[in-house]
């Protein structure tokens, strides 16, 4: 059997309200060479019925249906079953824009990237837009991001399976069990993975008030803060070098990341002469960023 280029991995738990739209967004991709592994993680609503409907229509869908084991177990099971060169994450309430796979494959193969996300829109439960989210583009700026925040929206990422297999990397291999995505990205970085993000919109990320991420928000925030602090302490010399690097162009998110890093390294120690590193940035946004660091730091 010929192996597909991409293995899409999506865990589903009681997602009937948005599942049709999520599945259709994958089946409508301009890049067609993929298998679509859907893990029905013990749903008690009509999710399984919806998945089975699409499975009869498209042979690329691979269905795993069993009792509930949770997201981490489901993702690891999907990745283990995957036959593709790349693993594309997807969530059951989100929407991948039509050229997502095409653009990610192009960037990953042209620049030898091991994990790739992209810019995305945050949408409400009814699908209405409420925020445009830019991402750090280069490996260096993704590394700088790990001082203060996650460089990717989890369901947007595409990962080289060869890299995961080489280092036997899976979700949930550390003591951090809530922010499982950031934990994996940091462990990938430690092994030398090259990071990158598409500079175009590739995704619609749905924010639902009663979602698991919302319910576990405090625990996720604490784990995230602990991991980012640990990453900074281990990579302090590298981060300082990046802060002093001359970047030609930065989007607004990248400016914010650099301002946060400058605060972390220099301003907390009253090295105010280092403000020159961010003097060209929008003053209002910079002040808001630094105040945020002061409050949350």
KADAMO-V10119 format. One record per run of one state. SS is the DSSP state (helix for helix, strand for strand, loop for the rest). FROM is the first residue (numbers start at 0). TO is the last residue. If there is no record, write none. Layout:
# KADAMO-V10119
[[SS FROM TO] [SS FROM TO]]
This chain:
# KADAMO-V10119
[[loop 0 4] [strand 5 11] [loop 12 14] [helix 15 26] [loop 27 32] [strand 33 40] [loop 41 45] [helix 46 56] [loop 57 59] [strand 60 65] [loop 66 69] [helix 70 80] [loop 81 84] [strand 85 90] [loop 91 93] [strand 94 95] [loop 96 98] [helix 99 110] [loop 111 113] [strand 114 122] [loop 123 127] [strand 128 132] [loop 133 137] [helix 138 144] [loop 145 152] [helix 153 155] [loop 156 156] [strand 157 159] [helix 160 165] [loop 166 178] [helix 179 189] [loop 190 193] [strand 194 205] [loop 206 210] [helix 211 214] [loop 215 215] [helix 216 233] [loop 234 234] [helix 235 242] [loop 243 250] [helix 251 264] [loop 265 265] [helix 266 268] [loop 269 270] [helix 271 277] [loop 278 281] [helix 282 295] [loop 296 296]]
